[in-house]
Amino acid sequence: MNDLTQIVPGGAPPRVIGKYRIDGILGQGAMGLVYLGYDPDIDRPVAIKTVHAHLISDAERDSWLDRFAREAKAAGRCIHANLVTIFDYLQEGGQPFIVMERIESRTLEDRLKTGPGLQLAEIRSIFLQLLAGLEAIHAAGIIHRDLKPANVMLTDDGVVKLTDFGVARIQSMDATGAAMIGTPSYMSPEQFLGRPTDRRSDVFAAGAMLYEMLTGAKPFRATGMEEMIARISDGISEPPSTYASGLPEGLDDAVLKALASDPEERFEDVSAFRDAFFAVFGTAPDLNASHIERVAPPGAPRGSESETMIRRMSPQTFARIEAQLVARVGPIGRILMKRAASTTSDAHKMLDLLLSELEEAEGETLRASILKELSGAVGGSTNIFTASVLSDLAERLTPHVGPIAPVLVRREAQKAESLEELYSRIAAHIVDARERKGFLAGLT
């Protein structure tokens, strides 16, 4: 039998799980991974999802697995054309697995990032199917909690299927200690605040996705997590028609109602949102002949979360850093500076790009000088820790505190004077003492 308790990020996949043959890994993240599986009894490919074993504490494993099983089986009872079907649930070697339909598709996230912008006819088809799938899981008493374009599958024959419904709740149980679940750009204010969620939280996420389909940009744009939380909590979002002309009359009102910061001011459920959507499109002209003209929001080109460093820095700061590069490497320093500053909105990532072009010794000498120049000149962390270190720490912290991890890491990095102090400051945000101890042990 496979030793499934050893399944960890980056580890080799087992050969079989239960009766299912494992052909490889379909995808993985900080919380879990998905295997390419094959069911020999029915001769069909499947996808098999699990949670990383190291996230499940030994002391709570049995009770946690019982709850995992109940949630998975509840999700498995949801059968709908617009949902990825769950075929089976099993436990082996103390590890839980959800066996589900494997489909040939791409995600809505992929569609938004590539190819021409969506037009009204396609938006109408995708969104109505999305709402139909969402209504089906709500009828079963399940709240998605992590509705986003990456969890919306688009098949070649035009069918939309939601995936990962209910899994966010499974992953939020005591094994992770994460009270806040979701993806920041699509999370409702109550999720950011760790408050109880209901179907209106999914209505908010659906509204955010509709906004993005219409405009090509996310409704709440910010240069950092703190600003993102503030904008979503305050309900600061401009109407879709600000950035997209040719929209049916009344669509702005429907989208903004779905994105209301107060749940009481949103549509009470998916059915009400669908009725409003129908009312708008029922009076619209021929959708196939309609064409949306989009204008990118200032400082947030399509596919970008924030302005790049070339826009965040003052011309004076840019010039001083450029002069340091030119003094060391010659005129090519101007090219290196412009390329790095226009590639990222993160000061550390820009610095990493610059130093990757230099000899190691020379680069380390230059690092301190550039950091001093950047200090106070732009928002975000500009201390001794590299972007890769902060990113790694945020990924490690996420299973314990949820999506707010990057905010906490950046905040503590501003105060810490050594890596050891940073570890200690970050670990202090983990409530459970055993989890905190395990977190620190993993870092060292």
Phi, psi and chi 1 to 4 in degrees:
 res  aa     phi    psi   chi1   chi2   chi3   chi4
   1 MET       -  145.3  179.9 -179.7  -67.2      -
   2 ASN   -67.0  144.2  -63.5  -59.3      -      -
   3 ASP   -86.2   84.5 -175.9    5.1      -      -
   4 LEU   -73.6  -15.2  -62.5  177.5      -      -
   5 THR   -68.6  -10.2   61.0      -      -      -
   6 GLN   -94.7    6.5  -62.3  -54.6  -53.0      -
   7 ILE   -68.2  114.7  -66.3  176.5      -      -
   8 VAL  -137.1  161.0  -65.0      -      -      -
   9 PRO   -54.8  129.9  -24.6   34.0      -      -
  10 GLY    87.4   -5.7      -      -      -      -
  11 GLY   -79.1  162.6      -      -      -      -
  12 ALA   -72.2  141.6      -      -      -      -
  13 PRO   -71.6  153.0   26.1  -34.0      -      -
  14 PRO   -69.8  164.0   26.7  -34.8      -      -
  15 ARG   -79.0  -37.6  -66.8 -173.8  -63.4  -85.8
  16 VAL  -140.9  153.8  -65.7      -      -      -
  17 ILE  -131.3  112.2  -64.0  173.8      -      -
  18 GLY    61.0 -128.8      -      -      -      -
  19 LYS   -87.4   -5.0   68.9  175.1 -178.1  178.2
  20 TYR   -90.5  131.1  -57.4   97.5      -      -
  21 ARG   -79.5  138.9 -174.2 -176.2   77.3 -149.6
  22 ILE  -105.7  122.0  -57.1  -57.6      -      -
  23 ASP  -104.3   -1.6  -63.8  -33.4      -      -
  24 GLY   151.6 -169.9      -      -      -      -
  25 ILE  -110.7  126.7  -65.0  176.0      -      -
  26 LEU   -83.4  -35.8 -174.0   59.5      -      -
  27 GLY  -175.9  159.7      -      -      -      -
  28 GLN  -155.5  157.8   59.9 -177.7  -47.4      -
  29 GLY  -147.9 -165.2      -      -      -      -
  30 ALA   -67.5  -29.3      -      -      -      -
  31 MET   -90.3  -36.0  -60.0  -60.5  -63.2      -
  32 GLY  -169.8 -167.6      -      -      -      -
  33 LEU  -147.7  164.4   68.9  165.5      -      -
  34 VAL  -123.8  127.7 -177.3      -      -      -
  35 TYR   -96.6  149.5  -66.8  113.8      -      -
  36 LEU   -80.4  112.9  -71.9  163.7      -      -
  37 GLY  -118.6  168.9      -      -      -      -
  38 TYR  -142.4  128.4  173.0   77.3      -      -
  39 ASP   -94.4  108.0 -175.6  -17.3      -      -
  40 PRO   -71.5  -25.9   26.5  -34.6      -      -
  41 ASP   -69.1  -37.1  -69.0  -13.9      -      -
  42 ILE  -109.4   -3.7  -53.6 -179.3      -      -
  43 ASP    57.9   56.1 -172.5   26.4      -      -
  44 ARG  -143.8  150.1   68.7  179.9  171.0 -167.4
  45 PRO   -76.5  147.8   27.2  -33.0      -      -
  46 VAL  -138.3  165.7  -65.4      -      -      -
  47 ALA  -112.8  137.1      -      -      -      -
  48 ILE  -124.3  116.9  -55.9  176.6      -      -
  49 LYS  -105.6  142.7 -177.9  157.3 -169.5  169.2
  50 THR  -145.2  169.3 -170.6      -      -      -
  51 VAL  -103.0  142.8  174.7      -      -      -
  52 HIS   -55.1  131.8  -69.6  -48.4      -      -
  53 ALA   -60.4  -34.6      -      -      -      -
  54 HIS   -70.2   -9.3   69.6  -76.1      -      -
  55 LEU   -86.4  -10.7  -61.4  179.2      -      -
  56 ILE  -100.0  113.4  -50.9  173.4      -      -
  57 SER   -72.1  144.4   65.6      -      -      -
  58 ASP   -61.2  -38.4  -68.5  -24.5      -      -
  59 ALA   -65.1  -31.1      -      -      -      -
  60 GLU  -112.0    9.7  -62.2  172.5  -20.2      -
  61 ARG   -57.2  -48.2 -179.0  175.5  -65.1  -87.3
  62 ASP   -63.9  -48.3  -69.7  -17.5      -      -
  63 SER   -67.7  -36.0   61.8      -      -      -
  64 TRP   -65.2  -42.7 -171.3   87.1      -      -
  65 LEU   -64.5  -36.1  -73.5  173.6      -      -
  66 ASP   -61.8  -44.0  -73.1  -17.4      -      -
  67 ARG   -70.3  -38.8  -76.1  177.1  -71.3  167.4
  68 PHE   -57.0  -45.6 -167.9  115.6      -      -
  69 ALA   -61.5  -43.1      -      -      -      -
  70 ARG   -62.9  -44.2  -72.2 -163.6  -61.9  -89.1
  71 GLU   -65.7  -42.2  -66.5  -69.1  -21.9      -
  72 ALA   -64.5  -41.5      -      -      -      -
  73 LYS   -68.6  -35.5  -69.6  171.4 -176.8  176.8
  74 ALA   -62.8  -43.4      -      -      -      -
  75 ALA   -64.5  -34.4      -      -      -      -
  76 GLY   -67.2  -20.3      -      -      -      -
  77 ARG   -80.5   -7.5  -70.5 -167.4  -70.6  -89.2
  78 CYS   -85.7  104.4  -64.5      -      -      -
  79 ILE  -113.0  118.1  -53.0  -63.6      -      -
  80 HIS  -158.3  149.1 -168.6  -83.7      -      -
  81 ALA   -61.7  -24.6      -      -      -      -
  82 ASN  -104.9   23.5  -62.1  120.0      -      -
  83 LEU  -126.9  142.1  -60.2  175.7      -      -
  84 VAL   -69.3  124.9  170.7      -      -      -
  85 THR   -76.6  134.5  -56.5      -      -      -
  86 ILE   -94.6  122.2  -65.7  176.7      -      -
  87 PHE   -92.4  -34.6  -64.5  136.3      -      -
  88 ASP  -158.7  156.3 -166.1    6.3      -      -
  89 TYR  -134.7  135.0  170.4   79.3      -      -
  90 LEU  -149.6  160.3   66.5  152.5      -      -
  91 GLN  -124.0  138.0  -67.0  179.0   17.9      -
  92 GLU  -148.2  130.3 -173.8  171.4  -27.7      -
  93 GLY    60.8   30.7      -      -      -      -
  94 GLY    75.5   14.6      -      -      -      -
  95 GLN  -118.9  133.4 -174.4   75.0   14.6      -
  96 PRO   -89.3  146.7   32.8  -32.4      -      -
  97 PHE  -139.4  137.4  -61.7   93.2      -      -
  98 ILE  -111.7  121.9  -60.2  174.8      -      -
  99 VAL   -99.5  125.2 -177.7      -      -      -
 100 MET  -137.3  169.7   62.2 -172.9   72.2      -
 101 GLU   -59.3  134.4  175.5 -175.9   14.5      -
 102 ARG  -108.6  122.6 -165.6 -156.8  -43.4  172.1
 103 ILE  -121.8  150.8   56.1  176.7      -      -
 104 GLU   -83.4  111.9  -65.1  -64.0  -32.4      -
 105 SER  -162.4  176.6   66.5      -      -      -
 106 ARG  -128.1  165.2   60.5  174.2  171.9  165.4
 107 THR   -91.3  162.2   66.5      -      -      -
 108 LEU   -62.1  -33.1  177.2   57.8      -      -
 109 GLU   -59.0  -44.8 -179.5 -179.6   53.4      -
 110 ASP   -61.7  -42.2  -66.1  -27.9      -      -
 111 ARG   -64.7  -37.8  175.7   64.9 -178.9   85.3
 112 LEU   -70.6  -30.7  -71.1  169.1      -      -
 113 LYS   -85.3  -21.5  -72.3 -178.1  176.5  179.0
 114 THR  -125.6  157.7   61.0      -      -      -
 115 GLY    75.7 -178.0      -      -      -      -
 116 PRO   -69.9  158.8   27.4  -35.0      -      -
 117 GLY   -62.0  149.2      -      -      -      -
 118 LEU   -64.4  142.6  -67.0  169.4      -      -
 119 GLN  -107.0  170.2  -67.3  -58.5  -41.7      -
 120 LEU   -58.8  -40.2  -74.5  173.5      -      -
 121 ALA   -63.0  -42.8      -      -      -      -
 122 GLU   -71.1  -39.5 -169.8  174.5    4.8      -
 123 ILE   -60.5  -44.0  -68.7  172.0      -      -
 124 ARG   -61.0  -45.3 -178.0 -178.1 -172.7  -83.5
 125 SER   -63.8  -47.7  174.0      -      -      -
 126 ILE   -63.6  -46.3  -68.8  172.5      -      -
 127 PHE   -70.7  -38.8 -164.3   65.0      -      -
 128 LEU   -65.6  -37.5  -73.2  176.7      -      -
 129 GLN   -69.1  -38.2  -68.8 -175.9   72.4      -
 130 LEU   -59.4  -46.3 -176.9  156.3      -      -
 131 LEU   -64.9  -35.7  -67.4 -178.2      -      -
 132 ALA   -63.9  -44.0      -      -      -      -
 133 GLY   -65.2  -39.8      -      -      -      -
 134 LEU   -65.7  -40.4 -163.9   55.7      -      -
 135 GLU   -63.8  -34.4 -168.6  167.4   21.8      -
 136 ALA   -66.0  -42.5      -      -      -      -
 137 ILE   -73.6  -31.8   65.8  170.9      -      -
 138 HIS   -65.4  -37.4  -74.2  178.5      -      -
 139 ALA   -63.3  -26.9      -      -      -      -
 140 ALA   -88.6    3.1      -      -      -      -
 141 GLY    83.5   18.2      -      -      -      -
 142 ILE  -108.9  132.4  -64.6  173.2      -      -
 143 ILE  -103.5  131.5  -51.4  -58.4      -      -
 144 HIS   -64.6  -54.3 -163.5  -63.8      -      -
 145 ARG    75.6  -14.3  -67.8 -179.0  173.4   84.0
 146 ASP  -139.7   46.3 -165.7   18.8      -      -
 147 LEU   -73.7  123.7 -167.3   61.6      -      -
 148 LYS  -160.8  164.3   57.6 -174.0  176.8 -177.7
 149 PRO   -56.8  -31.4  -29.8   37.5      -      -
 150 ALA   -68.7  -18.3      -      -      -      -
 151 ASN  -102.9   15.3  -74.6  -25.5      -      -
 152 VAL  -116.2  112.3  178.2      -      -      -
 153 MET   -94.2  136.4  -45.9  -58.7  -69.2      -
 154 LEU  -115.8  112.4  -51.8  177.7      -      -
 155 THR   -82.9  165.8   68.2      -      -      -
 156 ASP   -65.2  -25.5  -68.3  -20.4      -      -
 157 ASP   -95.1   16.4   55.2    0.7      -      -
 158 GLY    88.1    7.6      -      -      -      -
 159 VAL   -87.9  137.9  176.4      -      -      -
 160 VAL  -103.4  133.2  174.0      -      -      -
 161 LYS  -132.6  127.8  -72.0  179.6  176.2  -77.0
 162 LEU   -83.8  144.3  -57.5 -172.7      -      -
 163 THR  -130.7  169.7 -171.2      -      -      -
 164 ASP    63.4   20.0  -87.3    4.6      -      -
 165 PHE   -71.8  132.8   49.0   92.7      -      -
 166 GLY    84.6  -22.4      -      -      -      -
 167 VAL   -68.3  -33.8  173.5      -      -      -
 168 ALA   -59.6  -38.8      -      -      -      -
 169 ARG   -68.2  -41.2  177.2  174.3  172.0   80.8
 170 ILE   -58.9  -44.7  -67.9  170.4      -      -
 171 GLN   -73.7  -13.4  -68.0  178.1  -23.9      -
 172 SER   -89.6   -1.3   74.7      -      -      -
 173 MET   -67.9 -179.9  -65.7  177.3 -176.9      -
 174 ASP   -55.1  -22.3  -65.2   -9.2      -      -
 175 ALA   -62.7  -27.1      -      -      -      -
 176 THR  -105.9  -26.4   67.3      -      -      -
 177 GLY    70.2   12.7      -      -      -      -
 178 ALA   -87.3  113.7      -      -      -      -
 179 ALA   -86.7  -20.6      -      -      -      -
 180 MET  -113.6  117.4 -175.5  173.9   67.1      -
 181 ILE  -118.9  140.9  -44.4  114.2      -      -
 182 GLY   139.7 -177.1      -      -      -      -
 183 THR  -114.2  123.1  -59.5      -      -      -
 184 PRO   -45.8  -45.6  -31.6   36.7      -      -
 185 SER   -66.4  -15.0  -64.4      -      -      -
 186 TYR  -123.2    6.1  -50.3   94.8      -      -
 187 MET   -83.4  140.6  -77.0  172.0   62.2      -
 188 SER   -75.5  159.5   63.2      -      -      -
 189 PRO   -56.8  -37.9  -26.5   35.8      -      -
 190 GLU   -65.8  -30.0   57.4  -92.1   26.2      -
 191 GLN   -70.4  -41.3  -73.7  174.6  -81.9      -
 192 PHE   -59.0  -36.3  -88.8  120.7      -      -
 193 LEU   -88.4    0.1  -62.6  172.0      -      -
 194 GLY    71.2   22.8      -      -      -      -
 195 ARG   -89.3  166.0  -65.6  173.5  179.4  169.8
 196 PRO   -57.6  143.7  -25.0   34.7      -      -
 197 THR  -115.4  155.9   57.1      -      -      -
 198 ASP  -143.2 -167.2   57.9   25.9      -      -
 199 ARG   -60.1  -22.6   60.4 -172.7   63.6 -173.9
 200 ARG   -69.9  -22.2  -68.0  171.3  -61.2 -178.2
 201 SER   -67.1  -38.2  -61.3      -      -      -
 202 ASP   -70.3  -32.9  -75.2  -14.9      -      -
 203 VAL   -61.1  -41.4  165.7      -      -      -
 204 PHE   -60.1  -48.2 -177.0   96.6      -      -
 205 ALA   -62.4  -39.2      -      -      -      -
 206 ALA   -64.0  -39.6      -      -      -      -
 207 GLY   -63.3  -39.1      -      -      -      -
 208 ALA   -64.4  -39.3      -      -      -      -
 209 MET   -69.9  -38.4  -74.3 -162.8  -68.0      -
 210 LEU   -62.7  -41.7  177.9   55.7      -      -
 211 TYR   -56.8  -45.5 -170.8  107.2      -      -
 212 GLU   -67.9  -37.7 -171.4  171.6    2.4      -
 213 MET   -63.4  -37.1  -75.5 -169.2  -80.9      -
 214 LEU   -75.4  -40.4  -67.5  168.0      -      -
 215 THR  -105.9  -19.7   66.8      -      -      -
 216 GLY    82.3    4.5      -      -      -      -
 217 ALA  -136.4  155.3      -      -      -      -
 218 LYS   -74.9  150.6  -64.9  176.4  176.6   62.1
 219 PRO   -69.9  -29.8   23.1  -33.0      -      -
 220 PHE  -118.8  110.4  -57.6   97.1      -      -
 221 ARG  -112.5  136.8  -66.6  169.9  -63.3  -78.9
 222 ALA  -152.3  162.8      -      -      -      -
 223 THR   -92.6   -1.4   57.3      -      -      -
 224 GLY  -166.4  169.6      -      -      -      -
 225 MET   -63.5  -41.4 -177.0   68.0   77.7      -
 226 GLU   -59.9  -44.2  -68.5   96.6  -24.0      -
 227 GLU   -66.4  -37.7 -175.4 -176.2   -9.8      -
 228 MET   -60.2  -48.2  174.2   74.1   74.5      -
 229 ILE   -59.7  -43.3  -66.4  173.3      -      -
 230 ALA   -63.3  -44.2      -      -      -      -
 231 ARG   -66.4  -41.7  -70.7 -179.2   66.8   86.2
 232 ILE   -67.9  -42.5  -69.2  177.3      -      -
 233 SER   -65.3  -34.1  -61.1      -      -      -
 234 ASP   -86.1   -7.3  -66.0  -19.8      -      -
 235 GLY    70.5   30.8      -      -      -      -
 236 ILE   -84.5   97.4  -58.1  174.1      -      -
 237 SER  -148.9  135.4 -178.7      -      -      -
 238 GLU   -83.9  151.3  -65.2  156.9  -55.7      -
 239 PRO   -57.4  146.7  -22.5   33.1      -      -
 240 PRO   -54.3  -35.1  -26.2   34.1      -      -
 241 SER   -65.6  -13.6   61.0      -      -      -
 242 THR   -62.1  -32.4  -55.3      -      -      -
 243 TYR  -119.3    3.4  -55.2  113.6      -      -
 244 ALA  -147.2  114.9      -      -      -      -
 245 SER   -93.1  156.6   60.2      -      -      -
 246 GLY    92.7   12.7      -      -      -      -
 247 LEU   -82.8  147.5  -56.5 -176.0      -      -
 248 PRO   -61.0  147.1  -21.2   31.8      -      -
 249 GLU   -63.0  135.4 -175.1  177.0   -6.1      -
 250 GLY    96.4  -11.7      -      -      -      -
 251 LEU   -70.7  -36.4 -168.3   52.8      -      -
 252 ASP   -54.7  -48.0  -83.5   -9.1      -      -
 253 ASP   -62.5  -40.4  -67.8  -21.2      -      -
 254 ALA   -65.5  -43.9      -      -      -      -
 255 VAL   -66.0  -45.8  173.5      -      -      -
 256 LEU   -67.7  -31.0  -65.9 -179.7      -      -
 257 LYS   -65.6  -41.0 -176.9  175.6  177.7   65.5
 258 ALA   -64.7  -28.5      -      -      -      -
 259 LEU   -96.0   12.6  -68.8  173.6      -      -
 260 ALA   -58.6  137.3      -      -      -      -
 261 SER   -67.8  -32.0   58.4      -      -      -
 262 ASP   -89.2  120.3 -175.9  -10.0      -      -
 263 PRO   -55.4  -30.6  -23.5   32.5      -      -
 264 GLU   -66.5  -20.5  -63.1  -65.3  -28.6      -
 265 GLU   -95.2   -5.2  -64.4  179.0    2.8      -
 266 ARG   -84.5  175.1  -68.7  177.6 -145.6  147.1
 267 PHE   -60.9  139.5  -64.0  106.1      -      -
 268 GLU   -70.0  -23.8   61.0 -179.4   -0.3      -
 269 ASP  -161.3  178.1   53.3   27.3      -      -
 270 VAL   -63.8  -36.0  172.8      -      -      -
 271 SER   -59.7  -42.1  175.9      -      -      -
 272 ALA   -67.0  -38.0      -      -      -      -
 273 PHE   -64.2  -44.2 -165.3    0.5      -      -
 274 ARG   -63.0  -40.5 -174.7 -171.3   59.8 -120.1
 275 ASP   -61.7  -41.9  -70.3  -14.1      -      -
 276 ALA   -66.1  -39.5      -      -      -      -
 277 PHE   -64.1  -44.7 -170.3   77.8      -      -
 278 PHE   -60.8  -42.3  -96.5  130.8      -      -
 279 ALA   -61.1  -38.6      -      -      -      -
 280 VAL   -69.3  -47.9  167.9      -      -      -
 281 PHE   -78.5  -18.2  -81.9   84.6      -      -
 282 GLY   -68.5  -24.9      -      -      -      -
 283 THR  -102.0    2.3   58.9      -      -      -
 284 ALA   -78.3  152.9      -      -      -      -
 285 PRO   -68.0 -177.3   25.4  -33.8      -      -
 286 ASP   -53.4  114.3 -179.7   11.4      -      -
 287 LEU   -67.2  -32.1  -63.1 -176.9      -      -
 288 ASN   -65.5  -23.9  -69.9  -43.3      -      -
 289 ALA   -95.3   -6.9      -      -      -      -
 290 SER   -81.6  153.4  -58.3      -      -      -
 291 HIS  -145.0  126.3 -174.8   74.5      -      -
 292 ILE   -88.9  129.6  -59.8  175.6      -      -
 293 GLU  -104.1  122.8  -65.9  -71.1  -14.3      -
 294 ARG  -108.8  147.1  -63.4  178.5  172.7   88.9
 295 VAL  -125.8  124.0  177.7      -      -      -
 296 ALA   -65.0  135.2      -      -      -      -
 297 PRO   -58.7  146.5  -22.1   32.6      -      -
 298 PRO   -57.0  131.3  -21.5   31.8      -      -
 299 GLY    72.9    5.0      -      -      -      -
 300 ALA  -140.7   69.5      -      -      -      -
 301 PRO   -59.2  156.8   20.7  -30.4      -      -
 302 ARG   -53.7  132.9 -172.0  178.8  175.0 -174.8
 303 GLY    85.1   -0.9      -      -      -      -
 304 SER  -113.2  140.6  173.5      -      -      -
 305 GLU   -85.8  -22.2  -71.9  -70.6  -26.2      -
 306 SER  -162.1  175.5   59.2      -      -      -
 307 GLU   -67.6  150.5  -63.2  176.7  -11.2      -
 308 THR   -78.7  169.2   58.8      -      -      -
 309 MET   -62.7  -28.0  -72.7  -61.7  -63.4      -
 310 ILE   -64.8  -23.2 -158.4  168.6      -      -
 311 ARG   -98.2  -25.3  -60.4 -169.1   61.8  170.8
 312 ARG   -77.6  -30.3  -65.9 -178.3   63.3 -161.9
 313 MET   -83.1  149.2  -70.3 -176.6  -69.5      -
 314 SER   -72.5  156.1   68.7      -      -      -
 315 PRO   -56.7  -33.5  -25.0   34.3      -      -
 316 GLN   -67.8  -43.6  -66.2   81.2    6.2      -
 317 THR   -64.7  -44.2  -60.9      -      -      -
 318 PHE   -56.3  -47.0 -177.9   96.2      -      -
 319 ALA   -65.0  -38.8      -      -      -      -
 320 ARG   -67.7  -41.4  -74.0 -166.3  -66.6  -93.1
 321 ILE   -67.6  -41.6  -63.5  174.7      -      -
 322 GLU   -58.8  -40.2 -177.5 -176.4   63.0      -
 323 ALA   -63.9  -37.0      -      -      -      -
 324 GLN   -63.9  -40.5  -67.6 -173.8   45.5      -
 325 LEU   -66.3  -44.7  -73.0  168.1      -      -
 326 VAL   -61.4  -39.0  170.4      -      -      -
 327 ALA   -62.6  -27.5      -      -      -      -
 328 ARG   -97.0  -36.3  -76.1  170.5  170.7   80.3
 329 VAL  -121.4   -0.2  -59.6      -      -      -
 330 GLY    90.2 -168.0      -      -      -      -
 331 PRO   -57.2  -24.5  -25.2   35.0      -      -
 332 ILE   -64.0  -17.4 -164.8  173.4      -      -
 333 GLY   -58.8  -31.9      -      -      -      -
 334 ARG   -66.1  -40.7  -66.0 -171.5  177.4   88.8
 335 ILE   -66.7  -44.0  -62.0  174.1      -      -
 336 LEU   -61.3  -42.9  -61.8  179.4      -      -
 337 MET   -64.6  -46.5 -179.2   61.0 -172.9      -
 338 LYS   -64.7  -40.8 -175.4  173.9 -178.2 -179.6
 339 ARG   -65.9  -45.2 -177.0  169.0   61.9 -166.5
 340 ALA   -67.6  -42.2      -      -      -      -
 341 ALA   -71.5  -23.5      -      -      -      -
 342 SER   -94.9    2.5   61.4      -      -      -
 343 THR   -97.3  -30.2  -60.2      -      -      -
 344 THR  -140.0  158.4  178.5      -      -      -
 345 SER  -100.9    2.8   61.5      -      -      -
 346 ASP  -105.1  127.8 -177.0  -83.5      -      -
 347 ALA   -61.8  -40.3      -      -      -      -
 348 HIS   -68.5  -39.4  -80.7  -62.7      -      -
 349 LYS   -64.8  -39.2  -70.8 -178.4  179.8  177.4
 350 MET   -60.7  -43.8 -177.9 -168.2   77.4      -
 351 LEU   -63.8  -41.7 -172.0   54.4      -      -
 352 ASP   -60.6  -41.7  -72.3  -16.9      -      -
 353 LEU   -63.2  -41.7  -71.6  170.0      -      -
 354 LEU   -64.2  -47.5  -72.9  173.3      -      -
 355 LEU   -72.9  -21.8  -60.1 -174.4      -      -
 356 SER   -66.6  -17.0   68.5      -      -      -
 357 GLU   -89.3   -6.3  -53.9  -80.1   -6.0      -
 358 LEU  -113.0  164.3  -54.3  177.2      -      -
 359 GLU   -64.4  148.9  -65.5  -66.4  -27.0      -
 360 GLU   -57.0  -49.1 -176.3  174.7   -8.0      -
 361 ALA   -62.9  -44.8      -      -      -      -
 362 GLU   -64.9  -38.0 -173.9  177.6   35.0      -
 363 GLY   -65.0  -42.2      -      -      -      -
 364 GLU   -67.0  -34.1  -71.0  -53.1  -48.9      -
 365 THR   -64.7  -39.0  -58.9      -      -      -
 366 LEU   -75.2  -28.0 -172.1   58.7      -      -
 367 ARG   -55.4  -51.6  178.7 -176.0  -66.8  -83.8
 368 ALA   -61.4  -38.8      -      -      -      -
 369 SER   -65.3  -43.5  179.2      -      -      -
 370 ILE   -70.6  -38.7  -66.9  179.6      -      -
 371 LEU   -60.6  -40.5  -77.3  173.1      -      -
 372 LYS   -62.6  -38.5 -177.4  178.1  179.9 -179.5
 373 GLU   -66.5  -39.5 -165.4   67.5   62.6      -
 374 LEU   -76.6  -24.9  -72.2  172.2      -      -
 375 SER   -56.4  118.7 -179.9      -      -      -
 376 GLY    82.8  -11.4      -      -      -      -
 377 ALA   -83.3  -29.4      -      -      -      -
 378 VAL  -136.6  161.8  -63.3      -      -      -
 379 GLY   -72.5  165.1      -      -      -      -
 380 GLY    94.8  169.0      -      -      -      -
 381 SER   -68.5  130.2  175.9      -      -      -
 382 THR  -132.8   34.2   56.4      -      -      -
 383 ASN   -97.3 -153.9   54.1   26.7      -      -
 384 ILE   -77.4   -6.9   61.2  174.9      -      -
 385 PHE   -95.9  135.9  -51.4  109.0      -      -
 386 THR   -76.1  162.0   65.8      -      -      -
 387 ALA   -62.0  -36.6      -      -      -      -
 388 SER   -66.5  -37.3   59.1      -      -      -
 389 VAL   -64.7  -47.2  166.7      -      -      -
 390 LEU   -64.9  -38.9  -60.7 -176.8      -      -
 391 SER   -64.6  -42.1  176.4      -      -      -
 392 ASP   -64.4  -42.3  178.2   65.4      -      -
 393 LEU   -65.3  -40.0  -73.2  173.1      -      -
 394 ALA   -63.3  -40.8      -      -      -      -
 395 GLU   -64.6  -39.6 -176.0  175.0   -8.5      -
 396 ARG   -69.8  -33.0  -70.2  170.2 -179.6  -94.5
 397 LEU   -79.8  -27.5 -174.7   63.2      -      -
 398 THR   -52.1  -45.6  -65.4      -      -      -
 399 PRO   -60.0  -20.2  -23.9   35.1      -      -
 400 HIS   -95.3  -30.5  -58.0  -76.8      -      -
 401 VAL  -126.4   -7.3  -58.7      -      -      -
 402 GLY    90.5 -166.2      -      -      -      -
 403 PRO   -64.4  -10.8  -22.5   34.3      -      -
 404 ILE   -77.6   -3.5 -159.4  170.0      -      -
 405 ALA   -51.6  -48.2      -      -      -      -
 406 PRO   -59.0  -34.7  -24.2   35.2      -      -
 407 VAL   -64.4  -46.8  177.8      -      -      -
 408 LEU   -63.1  -41.9  -61.3  177.8      -      -
 409 VAL   -63.3  -46.9  169.3      -      -      -
 410 ARG   -63.5  -39.8  -73.2 -162.2  -60.5  -88.5
 411 ARG   -63.9  -45.4 -175.3  179.6  -62.1  160.5
 412 GLU   -71.3  -29.5  -61.9  -57.6  -17.1      -
 413 ALA   -65.2  -27.3      -      -      -      -
 414 GLN   -68.9  -23.8  -63.9  -77.0   -0.9      -
 415 LYS  -101.2  -28.3  -53.9  170.5 -174.3  175.2
 416 ALA   -76.0  145.4      -      -      -      -
 417 GLU  -110.1   -2.0  -63.8 -177.0   -1.8      -
 418 SER  -152.2  163.0   69.0      -      -      -
 419 LEU   -64.0  -38.9 -163.0   56.6      -      -
 420 GLU   -63.0  -40.7  -70.3   72.6   18.1      -
 421 GLU   -66.3  -38.0 -177.3 -175.7   -9.2      -
 422 LEU   -63.2  -44.3  178.5   58.2      -      -
 423 TYR   -55.1  -46.9  -71.5  166.7      -      -
 424 SER   -64.0  -42.8  178.0      -      -      -
 425 ARG   -64.3  -41.6  -75.9  179.5  170.9  -83.6
 426 ILE   -68.4  -43.5  -68.3  171.6      -      -
 427 ALA   -61.8  -27.7      -      -      -      -
 428 ALA   -62.5  -19.1      -      -      -      -
 429 HIS   -82.4   -6.7  -67.7  -79.1      -      -
 430 ILE   -90.4  116.0  -58.5  175.0      -      -
 431 VAL   -68.8  -47.6  176.7      -      -      -
 432 ASP   -70.7  126.1 -174.0  -88.3      -      -
 433 ALA   -63.7  -38.4      -      -      -      -
 434 ARG   -68.3  -41.4  -74.1  173.0  -60.8  178.1
 435 GLU   -63.3  -40.1  -75.1 -169.5   33.0      -
 436 ARG   -62.7  -44.0 -174.3  164.7   57.7 -111.2
 437 LYS   -62.5  -42.5 -176.5  177.9  179.1 -178.5
 438 GLY   -65.9  -37.6      -      -      -      -
 439 PHE   -60.5  -48.4  174.3   79.0      -      -
 440 LEU   -65.9  -37.5  -73.5  169.7      -      -
 441 ALA   -63.7  -37.9      -      -      -      -
 442 GLY   -66.8  -31.1      -      -      -      -
 443 LEU   -73.5  -37.1  -66.9  178.0      -      -
 444 THR   -84.9      -   57.2      -      -      -
